[in-house]
Amino acid sequence: MESLKTLVYAHRGASKLAPENTMPAFQLAYEMGAEGIETDVQLSKDGIPVLIHDETVRRTTNAIGFVQDYTYEQLQNLDAGSWFSEKFENTPIISLEEFLAWAEGKNIDLNIELKNNVIDYSDLEKKVYQLLIKYKLARRTTISSFNPASIERFKHIDRKIATALLTSQRIKGLVDYAAGLGAHALHIKHRLLNSAIVEQCFEKDMALRVYTINRVSLMKKCYQLKADAIFTDVPDIAIDQRQLFTGGNHSY
């Protein structure tokens, strides 16, 4: 287990209060005191790792089409903020490198989700790893993916880097399966959380983190079952609720 308390990771930053996967959302999460930040990475047409969740730009920008069909320069010129609020007009899509340069000097853990379960980008793992090494962030970053082949590829690059299998599926022997891939952690949808999977992960010395926890009732469940971390769009609420929970639970 990674901590005596359940850590709070800001899911795509503080994404209920600022446009997801943008610098305003990351900065806000950091100021709120989140222990970690989760973000999503894909490749531009010219092979630059960029931070965006969907395979297309339609939902979160003023354009349409696939991320992989835009160069990095073209992506930078899109408006990734107005869809959320006119207050964030012209907020840009950023590169992974820009994000890591910002995070380098801050006391915060990172979770980088490789968005390669729909489009299996060539060399995504290698490019992400090279940037983590450049900014000396490999040892406080977890690499996660829904794509088990990507987890295995990362193991061939660096067996020490923390990896996590993402899943929303009820799979028989899930913890053993994740361990067999060489994953250090299991990231599960909240409906899969129960005391049995917590215990199985503990026995395998595998961190268990739960997504996406925005309701107070689910936060309390995660804290009670002592999940290692939660991913939430509202890190401020999660931190406040954790404080309330621990204040009345001295055995936590």
Phi, psi and chi 1 to 4 in degrees:
 res  aa     phi    psi   chi1   chi2   chi3   chi4
   1 MET       -  143.5  -56.1  -69.9  -88.1      -
   2 GLU   -88.2  -16.7   66.1 -172.7   23.7      -
   3 SER  -161.5  156.4  174.1      -      -      -
   4 LEU   -73.7  -17.3  -66.4  176.3      -      -
   5 LYS  -120.0  158.8   67.2  179.4  179.3 -179.0
   6 THR   -77.5  118.0  -59.7      -      -      -
   7 LEU   -76.4  153.9  -58.1 -178.2      -      -
   8 VAL  -110.5  116.8  171.3      -      -      -
   9 TYR  -104.5  129.9  -81.7   69.8      -      -
  10 ALA   -79.1  116.5      -      -      -      -
  11 HIS   -77.3  108.6 -178.7 -116.2      -      -
  12 ARG    59.8   31.0  -51.2  177.5 -158.9  169.2
  13 GLY    84.4 -166.7      -      -      -      -
  14 ALA   -79.4   73.9      -      -      -      -
  15 SER   -81.7   -0.4   52.9      -      -      -
  16 LYS   -86.6  -15.3  -78.6  -71.3 -174.0 -174.6
  17 LEU  -117.3   -8.9  -63.2  170.4      -      -
  18 ALA  -153.3  156.9      -      -      -      -
  19 PRO   -60.7  131.0   16.0  -27.0      -      -
  20 GLU   -56.4  145.8   63.1 -177.7   60.2      -
  21 ASN    58.7   31.1  -74.5  -33.8      -      -
  22 THR  -120.5  164.3   65.7      -      -      -
  23 MET   -59.4  -39.9  -77.7  -49.7  -51.3      -
  24 PRO   -58.6  -38.4  -27.7   36.4      -      -
  25 ALA   -69.3  -38.4      -      -      -      -
  26 PHE   -69.6  -44.7  -60.8  140.5      -      -
  27 GLN   -61.8  -41.7 -178.3   64.3   34.8      -
  28 LEU   -63.9  -42.9 -167.4   54.2      -      -
  29 ALA   -60.3  -42.3      -      -      -      -
  30 TYR   -63.2  -44.0  176.7   70.5      -      -
  31 GLU   -66.0  -28.5  -69.2  169.7    0.9      -
  32 MET   -74.9  -16.6  -72.5  174.1  171.9      -
  33 GLY    96.4   18.0      -      -      -      -
  34 ALA   -60.1  139.9      -      -      -      -
  35 GLU   -77.6  -21.6  -75.0   91.2   14.5      -
  36 GLY  -145.2  160.4      -      -      -      -
  37 ILE  -127.9  132.3  -70.0  178.5      -      -
  38 GLU  -105.8  138.7 -174.7  -92.2   -4.1      -
  39 THR  -147.4  169.6 -171.6      -      -      -
  40 ASP  -118.9  139.1  -51.5  -76.4      -      -
  41 VAL  -126.7  137.3   64.4      -      -      -
  42 GLN  -135.4  177.6  -57.7 -169.8   54.0      -
  43 LEU  -110.6  138.5  -67.8 -176.7      -      -
  44 SER   -74.4  174.8   64.8      -      -      -
  45 LYS   -58.2  -34.5 -174.3  176.5 -177.8  178.1
  46 ASP   -96.5   19.6   45.8  -11.6      -      -
  47 GLY    80.2   21.6      -      -      -      -
  48 ILE   -94.5  127.9  -56.2  -61.6      -      -
  49 PRO   -67.4  123.2  -21.3   34.4      -      -
  50 VAL  -125.3  156.3  -67.2      -      -      -
  51 LEU  -100.0  107.0  -55.7 -171.9      -      -
  52 ILE  -161.3  145.1 -174.2  168.8      -      -
  53 HIS   -83.6  -52.3  177.5  -89.2      -      -
  54 ASP   -78.1  155.0  -61.7    1.8      -      -
  55 GLU   -71.1  -20.6  -74.2   76.8   19.6      -
  56 THR  -112.1  163.1   71.2      -      -      -
  57 VAL   -93.8    0.0  -61.7      -      -      -
  58 ARG   -61.6  -45.3 -178.8  168.3 -173.3  163.7
  59 ARG   -69.0  -37.4  179.7  175.4   63.4   86.3
  60 THR  -115.4   12.0   56.8      -      -      -
  61 THR  -139.9 -176.8   78.6      -      -      -
  62 ASN   -95.2   22.4   59.3  -25.2      -      -
  63 ALA  -132.0  179.9      -      -      -      -
  64 ILE  -130.6  168.9   59.6  172.5      -      -
  65 GLY   106.2  173.8      -      -      -      -
  66 PHE   -83.1  144.3  -74.2   92.0      -      -
  67 VAL   -53.1  -43.6  173.8      -      -      -
  68 GLN   -68.2   -8.7   65.9  175.7   -3.5      -
  69 ASP   -96.2    0.0  -68.3  -25.2      -      -
  70 TYR  -111.9  139.4  -73.1   83.3      -      -
  71 THR   -71.7  165.3   65.6      -      -      -
  72 TYR   -60.4  -42.2  173.5   51.5      -      -
  73 GLU   -61.4  -41.1 -176.1  177.8    1.3      -
  74 GLN   -65.3  -40.2  -70.8  170.1  -27.9      -
  75 LEU   -64.3  -39.3  -71.3  169.8      -      -
  76 GLN   -61.1  -27.6  -79.0 -173.5  -57.6      -
  77 ASN   -87.2   -2.1  -71.0  -33.8      -      -
  78 LEU   -80.9  156.4  -58.9 -176.0      -      -
  79 ASP   -94.8  107.1  178.0   -6.3      -      -
  80 ALA  -103.4   19.9      -      -      -      -
  81 GLY  -124.0  -32.1      -      -      -      -
  82 SER   -62.9  -30.7  -69.7      -      -      -
  83 TRP   -59.4  -29.5   69.0  -85.1      -      -
  84 PHE   -85.6  -48.6 -173.9   88.2      -      -
  85 SER  -168.1  144.6  164.5      -      -      -
  86 GLU   -65.1  -17.3   49.7 -176.9   51.2      -
  87 LYS   -59.2  -28.8  170.3 -174.3  173.2 -176.1
  88 PHE  -105.2   23.4  -64.9  101.8      -      -
  89 GLU   -54.4  135.6 -176.6  178.8    2.5      -
  90 ASN    68.9   17.0  -66.9  -36.8      -      -
  91 THR   -65.5  128.4  -62.1      -      -      -
  92 PRO   -88.7  158.2   32.1  -34.9      -      -
  93 ILE   -68.1  138.3  -68.1  172.9      -      -
  94 ILE  -115.3  161.9   64.2  168.1      -      -
  95 SER   -83.9  159.1   67.7      -      -      -
  96 LEU   -60.1  -37.7  175.1   61.8      -      -
  97 GLU   -62.1  -42.4 -179.4  156.9   19.4      -
  98 GLU   -61.9  -40.8 -174.8  177.9  -12.7      -
  99 PHE   -64.7  -44.3  172.5   66.6      -      -
 100 LEU   -67.3  -36.6  -63.6 -179.9      -      -
 101 ALA   -61.9  -37.5      -      -      -      -
 102 TRP   -69.2  -40.3  169.5   83.2      -      -
 103 ALA   -79.4  -19.9      -      -      -      -
 104 GLU   -51.8  -45.1 -176.4 -179.9   17.5      -
 105 GLY   -94.6   11.9      -      -      -      -
 106 LYS  -109.6  147.1  -65.9  175.9  173.9   60.5
 107 ASN   -84.4   79.3 -177.8   24.6      -      -
 108 ILE  -152.3  141.5 -162.4  160.8      -      -
 109 ASP   -87.1  158.6  -69.8  -27.0      -      -
 110 LEU  -123.7  145.6  -54.3  178.5      -      -
 111 ASN  -126.1  115.0 -174.3  103.7      -      -
 112 ILE  -106.5  113.8  -62.5  173.3      -      -
 113 GLU   -90.2  122.5  179.5 -177.9  -16.5      -
 114 LEU   -81.3  114.6  -53.7 -178.3      -      -
 115 LYS   -86.7   73.1  -61.9  -62.8  -65.7 -176.7
 116 ASN  -129.2   22.6   55.0    4.9      -      -
 117 ASN   -87.4  -17.8   56.0  -47.6      -      -
 118 VAL  -101.7  -51.9  175.1      -      -      -
 119 ILE  -113.5  112.8  -59.6  169.9      -      -
 120 ASP   -87.2   83.5 -161.0   -4.2      -      -
 121 TYR   -59.2  131.6  -64.8   98.3      -      -
 122 SER   -67.9  130.3  178.2      -      -      -
 123 ASP    67.0   16.5  -69.2  -30.9      -      -
 124 LEU   -59.3  -44.8  177.5   59.8      -      -
 125 GLU   -60.2  -46.4  -65.5   87.9   -1.7      -
 126 LYS   -63.4  -41.9 -176.6  169.1   71.7  173.9
 127 LYS   -67.4  -40.2  -69.2 -179.3  177.2 -171.1
 128 VAL   -65.2  -44.5  169.0      -      -      -
 129 TYR   -61.0  -43.6  179.5   72.0      -      -
 130 GLN   -60.4  -37.5  -72.4  170.7  -17.3      -
 131 LEU   -71.3  -37.4  -73.3  170.7      -      -
 132 LEU   -62.9  -39.1  -70.1  174.5      -      -
 133 ILE   -67.2  -43.3  -65.2  -59.6      -      -
 134 LYS   -57.0  -40.9  177.9  178.4  178.0  178.7
 135 TYR   -99.6   10.6  -71.5   95.2      -      -
 136 LYS    55.5   43.4  -61.6  179.6  174.7   62.4
 137 LEU  -116.5    4.6  -73.7  167.1      -      -
 138 ALA   -61.2  -34.8      -      -      -      -
 139 ARG   -83.8   -6.8  -64.2  -59.2  170.7 -117.2
 140 ARG  -122.2   28.9   53.6 -176.1  169.9  104.0
 141 THR  -123.8  137.9  -62.0      -      -      -
 142 THR  -107.5  133.7  -62.9      -      -      -
 143 ILE   -99.9  123.6  -60.9  -66.4      -      -
 144 SER  -123.1  155.7   64.4      -      -      -
 145 SER  -163.3  149.4  179.1      -      -      -
 146 PHE   -78.9  -10.3  -77.0   95.6      -      -
 147 ASN   -95.0  105.4 -175.9  -14.6      -      -
 148 PRO   -61.5  -30.4   17.8  -29.0      -      -
 149 ALA   -64.2  -31.9      -      -      -      -
 150 SER   -68.7  -38.4 -174.0      -      -      -
 151 ILE   -59.6  -45.0  -57.7  -63.5      -      -
 152 GLU   -66.6  -37.3  -66.9 -178.1  -48.9      -
 153 ARG   -63.6  -38.6  -73.5 -164.5  -68.5  -96.7
 154 PHE   -65.9  -33.3 -125.7  107.3      -      -
 155 LYS   -62.7  -31.2  -68.5  -68.2  115.1 -179.0
 156 HIS   -75.5  -22.7  -71.2  -64.9      -      -
 157 ILE   -81.3  -46.8  -64.9  170.7      -      -
 158 ASP  -159.1  107.6 -175.7  -14.4      -      -
 159 ARG   -67.9  -18.6  -63.8 -165.6   64.2   82.9
 160 LYS   -84.5  -21.1  -67.6 -178.4  179.1  178.5
 161 ILE   -69.8  138.3 -162.9  162.4      -      -
 162 ALA   -72.4  129.0      -      -      -      -
 163 THR  -125.8  155.3   55.1      -      -      -
 164 ALA  -139.5  135.4      -      -      -      -
 165 LEU   -86.4  127.5  177.4   67.0      -      -
 166 LEU   -96.0  136.6  -91.6  161.1      -      -
 167 THR  -157.7  149.8 -172.8      -      -      -
 168 SER  -117.7    6.0   62.1      -      -      -
 169 GLN   -99.8  142.2  -56.3  -61.2  -45.7      -
 170 ARG   -81.6   99.1  -65.7 -170.4 -174.4  -81.5
 171 ILE  -109.3  130.0  -58.4  168.7      -      -
 172 LYS   -63.4  132.3 -173.4  175.8 -179.0 -179.5
 173 GLY    67.5   34.6      -      -      -      -
 174 LEU   -58.8  -45.2  175.5   58.5      -      -
 175 VAL   -65.1  -43.1  175.4      -      -      -
 176 ASP   -63.3  -38.6  -73.9  -24.5      -      -
 177 TYR   -62.5  -46.8  174.5   67.4      -      -
 178 ALA   -62.0  -42.2      -      -      -      -
 179 ALA   -63.0  -37.7      -      -      -      -
 180 GLY   -64.3  -28.0      -      -      -      -
 181 LEU   -76.0  -14.0  -66.5  172.7      -      -
 182 GLY    92.0   11.1      -      -      -      -
 183 ALA   -69.6  142.7      -      -      -      -
 184 HIS   -88.9  -16.0  -64.3   81.6      -      -
 185 ALA  -147.5  160.3      -      -      -      -
 186 LEU  -124.0  126.1 -174.4   60.3      -      -
 187 HIS  -112.6  113.1  -66.5  180.0      -      -
 188 ILE  -118.0  151.0   59.2  169.7      -      -
 189 LYS   -66.0  147.2 -168.1  171.4  179.3   67.0
 190 HIS   -58.1  -28.9   59.9   78.3      -      -
 191 ARG   -70.6  -12.6   59.5 -176.0  174.1   81.8
 192 LEU   -88.8   -7.5  -58.3 -175.8      -      -
 193 LEU   -75.7  126.3  178.1   65.6      -      -
 194 ASN  -154.3  172.7   56.0   46.5      -      -
 195 SER   -65.4  -29.8   57.9      -      -      -
 196 ALA   -65.8  -44.5      -      -      -      -
 197 ILE   -71.0  -30.9 -161.5  166.3      -      -
 198 VAL   -61.3  -46.4  171.2      -      -      -
 199 GLU   -66.1  -41.0 -176.1   60.4   30.9      -
 200 GLN   -62.8  -41.3  -70.7  165.4   24.5      -
 201 CYS   -66.6  -38.8  -75.1      -      -      -
 202 PHE   -61.1  -42.7 -179.5   77.5      -      -
 203 GLU   -65.2  -30.4  -70.5  173.2   -3.6      -
 204 LYS   -91.3    2.4  -68.9  -76.5 -174.2 -178.9
 205 ASP    55.7   42.6 -163.9   24.5      -      -
 206 MET  -115.6  127.6 -180.0  178.3  -69.3      -
 207 ALA   -67.2  142.3      -      -      -      -
 208 LEU  -119.3  119.2 -179.7   69.0      -      -
 209 ARG  -124.4  147.4  -52.6 -175.0 -175.9  105.2
 210 VAL  -124.9  137.5 -169.6      -      -      -
 211 TYR  -127.5  165.6   70.5   91.8      -      -
 212 THR   -97.5  119.0  -58.2      -      -      -
 213 ILE  -101.5   97.6  -52.5  -60.7      -      -
 214 ASN  -112.9  -21.3  -67.6  -25.0      -      -
 215 ARG   -87.7  139.9  -62.4 -155.7  -51.4  -91.1
 216 VAL   -58.9  -38.6  168.8      -      -      -
 217 SER   -62.0  -37.7   59.8      -      -      -
 218 LEU   -73.4  -35.0  -71.1  175.1      -      -
 219 MET   -59.0  -47.4  -67.4  173.1 -173.0      -
 220 LYS   -61.9  -38.3  -70.0  178.8  177.8  178.1
 221 LYS   -62.8  -44.1  179.3 -179.5  178.8 -179.0
 222 CYS   -64.0  -40.6  -68.2      -      -      -
 223 TYR   -67.4  -40.4  -60.8  152.9      -      -
 224 GLN   -65.2  -40.9 -176.2  175.3   18.0      -
 225 LEU   -84.1   -3.8  -69.1  177.2      -      -
 226 LYS    62.9   44.1  -60.3 -176.1 -179.5  179.6
 227 ALA   -59.0  149.9      -      -      -      -
 228 ASP   -68.0  -34.3  -71.9  -72.4      -      -
 229 ALA  -161.1  160.1      -      -      -      -
 230 ILE  -123.3  153.3   63.6  170.3      -      -
 231 PHE  -106.5  127.8  -61.1   98.9      -      -
 232 THR  -143.3  146.8  177.6      -      -      -
 233 ASP   -80.2  -12.5  -57.9  -30.5      -      -
 234 VAL  -125.3   69.8  -75.5      -      -      -
 235 PRO   -60.8  -30.8   18.1  -30.0      -      -
 236 ASP   -63.0  -44.3   52.6  -21.9      -      -
 237 ILE   -67.0  -41.9  -64.4  174.1      -      -
 238 ALA   -62.6  -40.8      -      -      -      -
 239 ILE   -67.2  -42.3  -68.9  166.3      -      -
 240 ASP   -62.0  -44.5  -73.4  -13.5      -      -
 241 GLN   -66.3  -35.9  -71.3  -62.2  -42.2      -
 242 ARG   -64.2  -40.3 -174.6  178.4   63.6 -169.4
 243 GLN   -63.6  -42.6 -177.1   61.7   36.4      -
 244 LEU   -63.9  -40.9  -70.7  170.6      -      -
 245 PHE   -66.5  -48.1 -175.9   84.7      -      -
 246 THR   -69.8  -28.0   56.9      -      -      -
 247 GLY   -64.6  -28.4      -      -      -      -
 248 GLY  -107.8   10.1      -      -      -      -
 249 ASN  -139.0   86.7 -173.7  -13.1      -      -
 250 HIS   -73.8  -12.8  -59.4  -64.8      -      -
 251 SER   -89.6   -0.7   64.4      -      -      -
 252 TYR   -65.2      - -179.1   68.1      -      -
